[in-house]
């Protein structure tokens, strides 16, 4: 009897794979699909960030000049003249593609006398500003916060442009 029962009961067969696509191909397909979805999301995020227009050289310079205005009374005139000169030089370099950051004031003003993208009023204002800064920085002129304020006003007028009639009044 036990032989008959043993013949009726047999081992369970392993599962049969009915898939027509190999398993490794499914993993590769899922990987490629997730990579494409990630790339699309990255491109969308990147395009939103670049949609914000970059600030112009003039806007950046005016923002920096506004920050410096709050520091006139706190900072030594010598240090202030260096910082404001750097702002104006950076603006001229970015806006007009002139090598003012690599030249001394005298070299730059000499080059402007030969060929200048500035009007006569702008050139005179720039010359006055650079000479005043050089006087404070190199001749160690005893300047005050009112000198710093005058440098700030000249730099702001130059960056804004077109406001030279106010300076002569």
Residue, then its C-alpha position, 0 to 999 in steps of 0.5 A: x500500500x505504501x508503494x501505491x501511495x508513493x507512486x501517486x505522490x510525486x515531487x512538486x515541479x519547479x515554476x515554469x517561466x512563461x515570460x517571453x522577455x528575459x529578466x536581464x532585459x527588463x532590468x535594462x529597460x527599467x534603468x534606461x526609462x528611469x535615466x530618461x525620466x531623470x534627464x527630463x526632470x534635470x533639463x526642466x529644473x535647469x531651464x527654469x533656473x536659466x529663465x531668470x535673466x542675469x543682472x547687467x553690469x550696471x545693476x550689479x554695480x549700483x547694488x554694490x554702490x548701495x551697499x557701500x553707501x551704508x558703510x561710509x561712516x563705518x569704514x576708513x576713507x582709505x579702505x572705502x576708496x579702494x573698495x569703491x574704485x574696485x566697484x567702478x573699475x569692475x563695472x567699466x571692465x564688464x560693461x565696456x570691455x576695457x582693461x581697466x583692472x589691469x592698468x594703472x589710472x594714468x595708463x587707463x586715462x591715457x588710453x581713453x584720451x586716444x580712443x574713448x567710448x565715453x562722452x566728454x562729461x563721462x570721461x572727465x567724471x571718470x578722470x576726476x574720480x580715479x585721480x581722487x581715489x589715487x590721491x587717497x590711496x597713494x598720496x595718503x591724503x587725509x580724507x574724511x567721510x565727506x570725501x568718501x560720500x563725494x566718491x560715492x556720488x561720482x561713482x553712482x553718477x558715472x554708473x547711472x550715466x546721463x546725470x551729468x547736468x546735476x553735477x554741474x549745478 
